Amino acid sequence: MTFLRQGCDYCEACVRACPESALLITQENQVLPWAQQSVINDQCFAQKGIVCRSCGEVCEVSAIEFKLVIGGSSQVNINSAVCNGCGECVHVCPAQAIKVLKNSDNSKGITS
């Protein structure tokens, strides 16, 4: 799945449209349909001292936080306990610094 155009709003249209019935919504995966999270790499404008909060503005679950650090720039963090992996932050990032990875693959990137 790619999030370059938009994120997932969990409408389940893909489940209904899949001709192979490969996508299933069960009681176990209804809250977090897939085990993935957003990660931010060092290309992030905020990490470079450029004011940008595009990702935080679209995050409906408020998983992306900006904390001021000494020197006036913001440190961006993704709260991994809150991020639902919807990918809404990916397509709005002007630096293309955000990717959605499976939880087991997100050891690289900026998360909290």
VENLIN-V682254 format. One record per residue. PSI is psi in whole degrees, -180 to 180 (NA if undefined). Layout:
# VENLIN-V682254
psi=PSI
psi=PSI
This chain:
# VENLIN-V682254
psi=138
psi=144
psi=22
psi=-20
psi=-37
psi=169
psi=-175
psi=133
psi=11
psi=39
psi=-13
psi=13
psi=-36
psi=-35
psi=-45
psi=-32
psi=-17
psi=114
psi=-19
psi=-3
psi=38
psi=-18
psi=125
psi=140
psi=118
psi=174
psi=-33
psi=-39
psi=10
psi=-38
psi=-49
psi=92
psi=-30
psi=150
psi=84
psi=160
psi=159
psi=144
psi=147
psi=130
psi=-177
psi=3
psi=-6
psi=129
psi=-42
psi=-36
psi=-23
psi=7
psi=9
psi=130
psi=117
psi=128
psi=27
psi=-45
psi=-42
psi=-32
psi=-29
psi=-6
psi=104
psi=-27
psi=4
psi=42
psi=-20
psi=122
psi=144
psi=123
psi=129
psi=140
psi=166
psi=133
psi=-7
psi=-7
psi=167
psi=140
psi=125
psi=136
psi=146
psi=121
psi=105
psi=-22
psi=-19
psi=-32
psi=127
psi=3
psi=22
psi=-25
psi=8
psi=-29
psi=-21
psi=-52
psi=-17
psi=-9
psi=115
psi=-18
psi=-1
psi=45
psi=2
psi=136
psi=154
psi=122
psi=156
psi=146
psi=-37
psi=-17
psi=0
psi=31
psi=-18
psi=138
psi=177
psi=109
psi=167
psi=NA
